[in-house]
Amino acid sequence: MSIRDWGSGGFLLLAVAAAGRLNVPAPPLPEVRSGNHVVSLMLHATVNSEGKDSFSFDGKNTAPVIRVSPGDR
């Protein structure tokens, strides 16, 4: 079987397989760190692009990583 026999679906499969092997770093997630042993952040109630209720942080629908140490509040 040659590549010509695969048709356009085969080329798509090859492209997806090649993309899976690329080491493309993901964008960094937003972070919230404790200050004086207290973590404080504000989430806003929104509606996402699919029309479902959601929360946003810092104007984006990506949840933050919350970094705390033992004993923090």
C-alpha positions in Angstrom: 0.0 0.0 0.0 1.5 3.4 -1.0 0.8 6.8 0.5 -1.3 7.6 -2.6 -3.7 4.8 -1.6 -4.4 6.4 1.8 -6.3 9.4 0.4 -6.8 12.6 2.4 -7.7 10.7 5.6 -4.3 9.1 5.6 -2.6 12.4 5.3 -4.6 13.7 8.2 -3.6 10.7 10.3 0.1 11.2 9.4 -0.2 14.9 10.4 -1.8 14.1 13.7 0.8 11.4 14.5 3.6 13.8 13.7 2.1 16.6 15.8 1.8 14.2 18.7 5.6 13.7 18.6 6.4 17.4 18.8 7.3 18.7 22.2 5.4 21.9 22.1 5.2 23.4 25.6 1.7 24.3 27.0 1.2 27.9 28.0 1.8 28.5 31.7 -1.3 28.3 34.0 -2.2 31.3 36.1 -0.9 30.9 39.7 -2.1 32.2 43.1 0.5 32.0 45.9 0.0 32.6 49.6 1.1 35.8 51.2 1.5 36.0 55.0 0.1 32.4 55.2 -3.2 33.4 53.6 -4.3 32.7 50.0 -6.8 35.1 48.5 -8.4 35.0 45.1 -11.6 36.2 43.4 -13.6 34.1 40.9 -16.3 35.6 38.8 -19.5 33.8 37.8 -19.7 33.8 33.9 -21.2 32.0 31.0 -18.7 30.1 28.9 -18.7 29.9 25.1 -21.0 26.8 25.2 -23.6 28.8 27.1 -22.9 26.9 30.4 -22.4 28.5 33.8 -18.7 28.9 34.6 -16.2 30.7 36.7 -13.4 33.0 35.4 -10.2 34.1 37.1 -8.3 37.2 36.0 -10.6 37.5 33.0 -10.0 34.0 31.6 -11.8 30.7 32.0 -8.6 28.8 32.9 -8.6 27.8 36.5 -5.6 29.0 38.5 -3.0 26.8 40.3 -3.3 27.6 44.0 0.1 27.2 45.7 0.0 26.9 49.5 2.2 25.6 52.3 1.1 23.6 55.3 -0.7 25.8 57.8 -1.7 28.4 55.2 -5.4 29.5 55.0 
